[in-house]
Structure formats: C-alpha cells, structure tokens
Amino acid sequence: MPADAAWLALERANNPMTMTVLMRVEELTTERLWQFLETYWLAWERFTCMPVRNTSGWWWEPDPTFELYHHIQVEPAALNEAQFKDWVSARLNQPLPDYRPRWKFWFLPNAVGGPALVLRLHHCYADGLSLMGVFDRICTRSPQQPPVLYGARERTDPARWREAAESWLAALHEDVKVSGDVGNLEDTDDPARLGNGSVKDRVQRLAHTGLKAANETSQFLVEPEDNRTHLKAGLLGRRVCRWSAVVPLSDFREVAHRTGCTINDVLLACVTGALRRCLEDQDTELDELVLHAAVPVDIRRQLPEGIQPTPGMLGNYFGTVFVPLPVDGASPLERLYRVKHETRRLKKSWQPAIAWGLTGAAGFLPAAWCEPLTDLFCRKASAVVSNVPGTAEPRYLAGCRITEQMFWVPQAGDIGLGISIVSYAGQVQFGVVADEAVMPDPDPFLCHCVEALTQFSS
C-alpha cells in the first residue's frame, strides 16, 4: 500500500520510523509468550514478510528464513524502575535489521514491578489503530477465553488501488454526464435527464467540490511554519523515552463535562500547558509564538470503496492535522477553549485526507524527491502528539492480566519530540520519546502534563 511504503521512503538515519509498545503482564512466562506469539501473532501473514524495494517500488516478500526466535529476546536481569526506563531508551536507539521482518519483542520476566514485554515495530507494518486492533483481537477479556477472530492474509495487490481510483473517477464522470451531452447545461424537465437533480446543479456541486479541494490544499501548503525554539534543535539521533504515572480517566472526563469540551481537548490542553512550562524555562518569548503539533487522524471511513480496510487488517490509514498549540495562552481555560476551537475547525477540513494522499505519494517518488516532501511536513510542526485509546476493561495476554500499556510514536524529518497518550482500563498515561538535543530529560515535562490537569480545578 502506498501509505505503508511512505514510512520507508521518508525514513532518516537519525529518526527511524519505528513504534515502541510496552506492556506489563502479570505472571507471564517465556514459554507462554512463545506459544502465544507463534499461534496468534504470526497469524497475521505480514509479520512473516519484510519490505523489499525493486525498480517499481516497495513490496512485501515472505522471509525465506523466517524463524520466531530471530524476533524474541529474553532479558533476565531484575531491573528496577530507573534501570528499566534507561533500558527501554537503549532499545529505541538500537536499529532493526533490514534483512528480516522489521519487528522484535523483548521479554523481561524478572523486571521489578512485574514481567514486562517490549515491542518495536516499523511503522510500515501498521499505524497505531491497526496495531491496537491486533492486540484487541488476541488479548481477551477473560483469562480462560482464547482469541476467536485473529489473523489476516497479506494482499500485495496494487491493482485494487488502480481499480478503486478508476471506479471513483467513473462515478464522478457519471455524476456530471447523466445521460447525453455534458456540455449542455440548460435545465430540463425531462426526468430521464434529471436523475437526482439538474445537470447544472450537479456540475455546480462538482465544481464546488473541486474548488474546496483546491482551497484546502492551498491552505495546507501555506500553513505557517513553526518558530525556531529549542524544540526545533538539530537532531543528534540519540533518543530517550519516559512515561508518566497513571491518572484516572474519570479526572479528564469530569473536566471535559464541566467545560463542554471533549476528553481529547483536555488532554491536548494539558500537553500545551506542559510545553508552555518548558518554553518558559528556556526563556522563550511566548507572545504570538507559532507552535503546531502533528496529530494523526483516522481516515478509514473517508477512503473510497475498494481500499477501505477490513476489520483486523494491518496498514496505515491516517492523515495528519497540524493543530496550533496556544502556548501563549496565560490561563488553562484559555488554552483549552482555543484547542477546542482549532480541533473543531480541523475536523471539518480535508487536511487529513490531503496529508494522507501526499504521504502516500512519497512511496512512488525517487529518493531525492522525498526530502522536500518530508521538509514540507516537518517545518509545520515541532512535535507529534498521538492519542490511541485502549480498551475500557483489563485484557489478558496468554491468560495473564495486562496491568499497564504504553507506546511511543515515531517522528519524521527534523521533528525530535513525540508525545503519546494512552488510555487503558480506566487510566491514562503520557509518554515521551525525544531526541537528546530537544529534551534530554523528559521527566519534568511529564510532571507538567499531569499537573496541568489539576490547574482546571484551582
């Protein structure tokens, strides 16, 4: 799929396009994990394939020497919390080999706080929602319940993309043509020619759609670039990751209900407040500061029939919106309502679909052309903020209770800060992965994210 290939084409050596997932799983053993992955994880055929490039682009090819043990590593050390956080950061800086499928599990059965499972996966395999969909299917609601629906065959079928595009264009053509001469735009009383409306009305609607698309594309391209701050420092290629303590989801829901906003608005406002604190610590002038977050938006339902994913299918089906973060807002409520206004505006725009289309085009471009496309996106944001909802109830992996879930998002180009928000079993956690040049110590930022919530009650 073009959008999958884009994550390979846009990758840089100092900023790999790799997601990282952490789970704490009570009483999980190496044997149970191995059997679980062999039976359920490998049921998705894509996980036994590796991306290979030829003259026509990127393709999935089965790994002829695939063995599960190539993708599982057991770390027996009894790491405490501080050691464990440094250990996870070290894994983020360890490249995945390109001569095998680009994913790997690490299992720490003796970690202080309970057995830990860490997964690194290249973004070309799946987006966050696709990956959560996998875990939703193989991690059950009961320790005695085995997964019922799981797995998917890999479809390397570029013809369906061409067929879907041709079908969509044909529908547009018929919408204008109706029956007869498309150049004849006079109104008619003939029901056979009217269809669902006059030819003139339908052409006008089509023209309006074209103008809207052109206008939205222009607005996307001319979106102001972020000001230079320490968040846009040149990348060192060394990343550090951290995660916050858990916060009850009900605390965010209560603020959202009281202010007439959504939980997502409140979460993003907390991130904005934390970034404001960090910028103040760097003596950054905040008045009229332009700062955006690149926020992934699911576009599955907007895709043409024929390329919409079926449930359980892997892949990348999201666009990106560049949400202005009002770090110049002096009060928490001002920042919250400004975030609400901007997110509502962007939800009504075509920006996610436009971004998805431009990103997908990168998979077909020569390598030299990908750099300007990457820069186009990266100049418009200082951070990536991703919010992937987990299940409302606890889940079980191989019959063992998952007590904690966290993930870290990749960035692109010269963006060196990724902020992830995950909800699971009634709790919320913030996570950060940052280049050391941008944020060498993410712990204060994470504390600011949690503290920002309390400010709505003061």
Secondary structure as GFF3:
##gff-version 3
##sequence-region A 1 458
A	DSSP	alpha_helix	2	9	.	.	.	ID=ss1
A	DSSP	beta_strand	18	25	.	.	.	ID=ss2
A	DSSP	alpha_helix	30	39	.	.	.	ID=ss3
A	DSSP	three_ten_helix	41	43	.	.	.	ID=ss4
A	DSSP	three_ten_helix	45	48	.	.	.	ID=ss5
A	DSSP	beta_strand	49	54	.	.	.	ID=ss6
A	DSSP	beta_strand	57	62	.	.	.	ID=ss7
A	DSSP	three_ten_helix	68	71	.	.	.	ID=ss8
A	DSSP	beta_strand	72	74	.	.	.	ID=ss9
A	DSSP	alpha_helix	81	92	.	.	.	ID=ss10
A	DSSP	beta_strand	103	108	.	.	.	ID=ss11
A	DSSP	beta_strand	116	122	.	.	.	ID=ss12
A	DSSP	alpha_helix	128	138	.	.	.	ID=ss13
A	DSSP	alpha_helix	158	177	.	.	.	ID=ss14
A	DSSP	alpha_helix	191	194	.	.	.	ID=ss15
A	DSSP	alpha_helix	199	221	.	.	.	ID=ss16
A	DSSP	three_ten_helix	230	232	.	.	.	ID=ss17
A	DSSP	beta_strand	239	243	.	.	.	ID=ss18
A	DSSP	beta_strand	247	248	.	.	.	ID=ss19
A	DSSP	alpha_helix	249	259	.	.	.	ID=ss20
A	DSSP	alpha_helix	263	281	.	.	.	ID=ss21
A	DSSP	beta_strand	292	298	.	.	.	ID=ss22
A	DSSP	three_ten_helix	300	302	.	.	.	ID=ss23
A	DSSP	beta_strand	318	324	.	.	.	ID=ss24
A	DSSP	alpha_helix	332	347	.	.	.	ID=ss25
A	DSSP	alpha_helix	351	362	.	.	.	ID=ss26
A	DSSP	alpha_helix	367	378	.	.	.	ID=ss27
A	DSSP	beta_strand	383	389	.	.	.	ID=ss28
A	DSSP	beta_strand	396	397	.	.	.	ID=ss29
A	DSSP	beta_strand	400	408	.	.	.	ID=ss30
A	DSSP	beta_strand	417	424	.	.	.	ID=ss31
A	DSSP	beta_strand	427	435	.	.	.	ID=ss32
A	DSSP	alpha_helix	443	454	.	.	.	ID=ss33
A	DSSP	three_ten_helix	455	457	.	.	.	ID=ss34
###
